[in-house]
C-alpha cells in the first residue's frame, strides 16, 4: 500500500492506494486555525494506525520552503509515534520547475545577493500542473490551478517553461487571501510603517479577495456576487482579470496554445468562473481552436505514481 499525505494551507487530505493505484481509503479535512490543523493531523494519524505494517511507503506533498527539520518532525510523528509505514518520501511541489529556462528563473537582482540568499523563481503547484497538463496530452498547454492558492503554468512538450508563482507562493495571481503580484515599494512601505512580521501577515493572510471584499471562501464570494454586493463583484473581477492577463502572456511565450486546462477546487469546480475567464479571450476565437479542458485535481495519484519504484 501507498499512503499519500497532502497537507495544504487550509486542509489535510490523504489517500491510501493499493499496488494498482486504486483508492482504498481517503479523507479530506478542512482546518480553521493552526491549533485546529495540528489536532486534526494527529487525529488523522490515529485513524491510519489500523494499517500498521501494510503501508510500504508514505508520500508527502512538500512545498519548497519545508525544511529538513520540519520534514523530520513529521516523519517522527508519523512513524515513531504511530508506526504505520516503513518509510517516507518527500515529493516536492517545485520539482516540475527544476528546468525552467534561465530567463524565467532569474530575478533581476544583483548577482551576489541572488547567490547569497538563493533568490530565484521556484514555482509551486507543480504536482497538480504536471498531472493536469499530462491529462491534456498536447504540445502547448496553459494550466490553471485555481483554489485557495492559485497559479498558472505554461507547458511545452511536457516541460514547464514558466509559472506565475516564484520564490514564494505570494507571487502571481490574486488569490483568496494572498495579494499576488504587487509593487515591491508597497511591501517596503508596509515593513517600514508596521513591521516585517505584520507585512507578511497582511500580504499572505489578509489580502487578495479577502482584502477587497472581506471574504476568503469563493462560494461565499459568488453568493455575495449574486446578491449584488459591489465589493464582492469587484473582487471577482480582479481575480478573473489577473488570470486572463497571465493566460494571454503565456499564449504569447508558447507561440500559441493547444489546450487551456482548468484544475483545482475553483478551476474545475466553478463553471461560472471558467466562463468569465474565457469570455472575451481573443486566443479562444477561431481559427485558434484552443481546446478547453477541465481536470479534477488528483495530486495524490500523481504522487503515488512517482513512488511506484519504492513499492516494487
NORWOUR-V961766 format. One record per residue. RES is the residue in three letters. PHI is phi in radians with two decimals (none if undefined). PSI is psi in whole degrees, -180 to 180 (999 if undefined). OMEGA is omega in whole degrees, -180 to 180 (none if undefined). Layout:
res/phi/psi/omega
RES/PHI/PSI/OMEGA
RES/PHI/PSI/OMEGA
//
This chain:
res/phi/psi/omega
UNK/none/150/176
UNK/-2.12/127/175
UNK/-1.83/128/176
UNK/-1.97/122/-180
UNK/-1.90/115/-175
UNK/-2.01/96/-179
UNK/-1.68/107/180
UNK/-1.61/-171/-178
UNK/-1.28/-28/-177
UNK/-2.29/16/-177
UNK/-2.76/161/173
UNK/-2.20/123/-179
UNK/-2.26/141/172
UNK/-2.45/153/173
UNK/-2.40/139/179
UNK/-1.93/121/-176
UNK/-1.93/150/169
UNK/-1.58/-174/-175
UNK/-1.17/-17/179
UNK/-1.71/11/180
UNK/1.12/29/172
UNK/-1.54/135/-179
UNK/-1.31/122/179
UNK/-1.65/-32/-179
UNK/-2.76/142/178
UNK/-2.66/158/180
UNK/-2.78/146/175
UNK/-2.24/125/-179
UNK/-2.16/126/176
UNK/-1.51/147/-179
UNK/-2.14/151/-176
UNK/-1.92/-22/-177
UNK/-2.70/172/180
UNK/-1.10/-42/179
UNK/-1.13/-45/178
UNK/-1.05/-39/-180
UNK/-1.04/-51/-177
UNK/-1.16/-37/179
UNK/-1.14/-43/-179
UNK/-1.27/-30/176
UNK/-1.15/-43/178
UNK/-1.10/-40/179
UNK/-1.14/-38/178
UNK/-1.09/-45/178
UNK/-1.05/-40/-180
UNK/-1.11/-41/179
UNK/-1.08/-33/-177
UNK/-1.49/-5/-177
UNK/-1.07/-27/-179
UNK/-1.15/-16/179
UNK/-1.64/17/179
UNK/-0.83/123/176
UNK/1.52/-14/-178
UNK/-1.63/-24/-179
UNK/-1.51/120/-177
UNK/-1.40/-35/-176
UNK/-2.66/148/176
UNK/-2.00/126/176
UNK/-1.75/127/180
UNK/-1.90/127/171
UNK/-1.34/118/-175
UNK/-2.14/131/172
UNK/-1.29/163/-176
UNK/-1.07/-33/-173
UNK/-1.44/-1/179
UNK/-1.20/120/-177
UNK/-1.41/163/178
UNK/-1.05/-34/180
UNK/-1.15/-45/179
UNK/-1.13/-43/180
UNK/-1.11/-39/179
UNK/-1.10/-39/178
UNK/-1.09/-43/180
UNK/-1.10/-42/179
UNK/-1.11/-42/-179
UNK/-1.09/-42/179
UNK/-1.11/-42/-174
UNK/-1.29/-37/-172
UNK/-1.84/-37/179
UNK/-1.40/-42/-178
UNK/-1.42/-41/-173
UNK/-1.83/-22/173
UNK/0.84/59/-179
UNK/-1.97/-5/-178
UNK/-2.61/164/-180
UNK/-1.41/-32/-177
UNK/-2.89/167/-180
UNK/-2.14/149/176
UNK/-2.32/129/177
UNK/-1.53/125/174
UNK/-1.93/113/-170
UNK/-1.52/137/179
UNK/-1.09/-20/-176
UNK/-1.61/-8/-173
UNK/-1.02/-33/-179
UNK/-1.13/-17/-174
UNK/-1.88/11/-176
UNK/-1.13/-21/-179
UNK/-1.99/30/176
UNK/-0.99/142/175
UNK/-0.99/148/-175
UNK/-0.99/-36/-178
UNK/-1.20/-23/177
UNK/-1.61/-18/-174
UNK/-1.53/-35/-167
UNK/-1.51/147/169
UNK/-1.77/140/-179
UNK/-1.36/65/177
UNK/-2.01/164/177
UNK/-0.96/138/-176
UNK/-0.97/-43/-179
UNK/-1.06/-40/179
UNK/-1.18/-45/-180
UNK/-1.01/-46/-177
UNK/-1.26/-39/-178
UNK/-1.13/-41/-174
UNK/-1.86/1/177
UNK/1.21/31/-179
UNK/-1.32/116/174
UNK/-2.81/171/179
UNK/-1.55/122/-179
UNK/-1.75/-37/-177
UNK/1.36/156/179
UNK/-2.50/176/-175
UNK/1.10/22/-176
UNK/-1.07/-36/180
UNK/-1.10/-44/-180
UNK/-1.16/-45/-179
UNK/-1.16/-38/179
UNK/-1.11/-44/180
UNK/-1.13/-49/-177
UNK/-1.11/-44/180
UNK/-1.21/-30/176
UNK/-1.18/-38/176
UNK/-1.12/-39/178
UNK/-1.06/-44/173
UNK/1.15/24/179
UNK/-1.99/173/-173
UNK/-1.30/-41/-175
UNK/-2.15/108/-174
UNK/-2.14/136/168
UNK/-1.92/113/-175
UNK/-1.81/125/-179
UNK/-1.97/106/174
UNK/-1.67/108/-175
UNK/-2.06/120/180
UNK/-2.81/-149/175
UNK/-1.00/-42/167
UNK/-1.91/141/-176
UNK/-2.30/145/177
UNK/-2.70/162/178
UNK/-2.26/140/180
UNK/-2.27/137/174
UNK/-1.65/125/-175
UNK/-2.16/126/179
UNK/-2.15/120/-178
UNK/0.92/43/177
UNK/1.40/1/-177
UNK/-2.01/131/177
UNK/-1.25/129/179
UNK/-1.99/-12/173
UNK/-2.93/157/179
UNK/-2.69/155/-171
UNK/-1.38/-34/177
UNK/-1.39/155/-173
UNK/-2.23/-119/179
UNK/-1.09/-34/175
UNK/-2.33/171/177
UNK/-1.31/7/-178
UNK/-1.41/-23/-178
UNK/-1.37/152/171
UNK/1.88/-130/-175
UNK/-1.16/156/167
UNK/-1.24/127/-176
UNK/-2.00/-172/-176
UNK/-1.13/-43/178
UNK/-2.32/-1/176
UNK/-1.76/144/-174
UNK/-1.26/-32/-172
UNK/1.33/-155/-178
UNK/-0.96/133/-175
UNK/-2.66/145/174
UNK/-1.01/121/179
UNK/-0.99/-25/178
UNK/-1.07/-32/178
UNK/-1.17/-40/178
UNK/-1.08/-45/179
UNK/-1.08/-43/-180
UNK/-1.14/-42/178
UNK/-1.07/-44/-179
UNK/-1.13/-37/180
UNK/-1.25/-47/-174
UNK/-1.38/-29/-180
UNK/-1.96/-93/174
UNK/-2.97/159/177
UNK/-0.99/-39/-179
UNK/-1.15/-43/180
UNK/-1.20/-37/177
UNK/-1.06/-44/178
UNK/-1.04/-45/179
UNK/-1.07/-45/-179
UNK/-1.14/-48/-175
UNK/-1.19/-35/-177
UNK/-1.61/-31/-170
UNK/-2.15/-11/-176
UNK/-2.16/7/-175
UNK/-1.91/-151/-179
UNK/1.04/-144/179
UNK/-1.09/-35/178
UNK/-1.08/-40/179
UNK/-1.16/-31/-178
UNK/-1.48/-44/-174
UNK/-2.15/-1/178
UNK/1.47/4/-178
UNK/-2.09/139/-180
UNK/-2.09/15/176
UNK/-2.08/121/-174
UNK/-1.10/-32/178
UNK/-1.09/-40/179
UNK/-1.21/-38/178
UNK/-1.08/-48/-179
UNK/-1.10/-37/177
UNK/-1.09/-44/179
UNK/-1.16/-36/177
UNK/-1.06/-45/179
UNK/-1.09/-27/179
UNK/-1.49/-3/178
UNK/1.51/16/180
UNK/-1.15/121/-174
UNK/-1.15/-39/-180
UNK/-1.18/-40/178
UNK/-1.16/-40/178
UNK/-1.08/-44/179
UNK/-1.13/-44/-180
UNK/-1.03/-44/180
UNK/-1.17/-38/178
UNK/-1.09/-43/178
UNK/-1.11/-45/179
UNK/-0.97/-50/-179
UNK/-1.18/-43/-177
UNK/-1.05/-45/-180
UNK/-1.11/-38/178
UNK/-1.13/-44/179
UNK/-1.06/-40/179
UNK/-1.06/-44/-180
UNK/-1.20/-39/178
UNK/-1.05/-45/179
UNK/-1.08/-42/180
UNK/-1.13/-42/-178
UNK/-1.29/-30/173
UNK/-1.06/-39/-179
UNK/-1.19/-47/-176
UNK/-1.29/-25/176
UNK/-1.38/-18/-175
UNK/1.26/37/-178
UNK/2.12/177/-179
UNK/-2.66/134/176
UNK/-1.56/-41/-175
UNK/-2.43/132/172
UNK/-1.82/115/-174
UNK/-1.87/136/174
UNK/-2.02/128/179
UNK/-2.49/178/-176
UNK/1.56/167/-176
UNK/-1.01/-40/179
UNK/-1.50/-44/-177
UNK/-1.05/-46/-180
UNK/-1.58/-18/-172
UNK/-1.70/-15/-176
UNK/-2.14/104/177
UNK/-1.11/-39/-179
UNK/-1.03/-45/-179
UNK/-1.22/-38/177
UNK/-1.07/-41/180
UNK/-1.15/-39/178
UNK/-1.12/-40/-179
UNK/-1.17/-44/-175
UNK/-1.36/-24/-179
UNK/-1.11/121/177
UNK/1.54/-5/178
UNK/-1.27/117/-177
UNK/-1.08/-29/-177
UNK/-1.19/-16/-179
UNK/-1.62/-4/179
UNK/-1.35/152/175
UNK/-1.11/147/8
UNK/-1.68/22/-176
UNK/-1.10/-37/177
UNK/0.97/48/177
UNK/-1.40/125/179
UNK/-1.41/135/177
UNK/-1.83/124/-173
UNK/-2.22/138/174
UNK/-1.89/125/-179
UNK/-2.15/119/177
UNK/-1.15/128/-178
UNK/-1.04/136/178
UNK/-2.54/61/-180
UNK/-1.07/-32/-178
UNK/-1.14/-44/177
UNK/-1.11/-42/179
UNK/-1.07/-41/178
UNK/-1.17/-45/180
UNK/-1.03/-41/180
UNK/-1.17/-31/176
UNK/-1.16/-25/-174
UNK/-1.68/7/-175
UNK/-1.00/-31/-179
UNK/-1.21/-22/-178
UNK/-1.46/-10/-178
UNK/-1.93/-3/-178
UNK/-1.45/999/none
//
